[in-house]
């Protein structure tokens, strides 16, 4: 029929499948982390920096468990991955930079705002690169142990180091503010750099039975220290993390060296299997023209 009759009421309505709860739970955790990041911005504007830093730490903790919860519940989705990236940009790109600006970078006026812009933009570029590289089929299996550049949550925690030191008694004079300016730019550049950094994604998936109780004790002890001595714990943790960055680069190079050695020995092994040991080359062989067999 060239002109079929128009039916204003379709005979069949498209039915959408019900979304399982296991898919919603990780997204709810991500939204809670986003609420923490936005709250950190608000309380920073109100000059309540202690609460702002606590909100950033809470956002980091929630960001660390939403992906693990999604994998354990088999509730991973493309929507969840995109939502996580957008939340990370606000929580670990915008919020820490604004906290630093309200704390002291505002004294530098335009220069301080430039540091805020550079850090936020580097965080966005870091997250975009991560989303592009996550499905790279050419990466070796061991590459999953490393990030390329400092991840955004670690960058947010380490860039706030000057405020931790200020709460420990270090003055936030003009010299400290200028050092904070250069330190913020350095952390921003480390986020978009090609530096291999330990990811920690494959740590903690399996715990031996005899280590279950000690792990519980260590986790409780850590959070007790974090609550009782927050600035000391965050300062030591930030400095330790920065000091361990060369170890990640060294380990990455070791993996590359082993792959190169394995690739160099593979042709010799294949030749021995195919036709026996390889005959040593002589000078006459170098004078022969190349042939296509």
Residue, then its C-alpha position, 0 to 999 in steps of 0.5 A: x500500500x502506497x499510503x497506509x492508513x494512519x493509526x493514532x494509537x499504536x497496537x503495541x507499546x514498547x515495554x522497557x525492562x525493569x532495572x535491577x537494584x544492583x545496577x542502581x546501588x553503585x550509581x547512588x553511591x556515586x551521587x552521594x560522592x557528588x553531593x559531598x563534593x558540592x557540599x565541600x564547595x559550599x562550606x569552603x565559601x563559608x570559610x569552614x575549611x575543616x568541613x570542606x576537607x572532610x567532604x573531599x575525603x568522604x567523596x574519595x572514600x565513596x569513589x573508591x567503593x562505587x566501582x568495587x560495589x558495581x563489579x561485585x554486584x555485576x552492576x556495571x553499566x555505561x551510564x554508571x561509567x559516564x556518571x562517575x567521570x562527571x562526578x569525579x570532575x566536580x569532586x576532584x577537579x573543581x572542588x579542591x581547586x576552589x577550596x585552595x582559592x578560598x583558602x589562600x590563592x585568592x590573595x594572588x588575584x588573577x594568578x591564583x585563579x589561573x592555578x584554579x583553572x589549570x588544575x580543573x582543566x587538567x583533571x578534566x583532561x585526565x578523566x577524558x584520557x582515562x575513559x578513552x584508554x580504558x578499552x585499549x585492546x593493545x595494552x598488555x595484561x600487566x598494564x592494568x596495575x598502573x594508571x597513566x598519570x596521577x588519578x584524580x582522587x589522589x590528585x585532589x588529596x595531595x593538592x590540598x597538602x598546604x592546607x593540612x600543613x596550615x592546620x598543623x601550624x605552618x603559616x599561610x603567608x605570601x611566600x606559602x601562598x606562592x609555593x602553593x601556586x607552583x605546587x598546584x600547577x605541579x600536581x596538575x601537570x602530574x595528572x596529565x603526564x605519562x608517568x606510570x602510577x600504581x593503580x591498586x585495582x588488583x589489591x584486596x580482591x582476596x584475603x587469606x583466612x588467617x588475615x581476615x581479623x588483622x585486616x579488620x583491626x588495621x582498617x578500624x585503626x586507620x579510620x580511628x587515626x583519621x578521625x582523631x588526627x586528620x591533618x597528621x594522617x593526611x599529611x603523612x599520606x600525601x607525602x608518602x604517596x608522592x615519594x612512592x611515585x618513582x617506584x611505580x615508574x621503576x616497576x613499569x620499566x621492569x615490566x617493559x624490560x621483561x616483555x622486550x626480553x621475551x619478544x627477543x627470545x621468541x623468534x629464536x625459539x620459533x626457528x629452533x622448533x621449525x628447523x633446528x638451531x639457527x646457523x651462525x651468520x657469516x660475512x657473505x650472508x650480508x652481501x646477498x640481496x634480500x629475496x622474497x620466498 
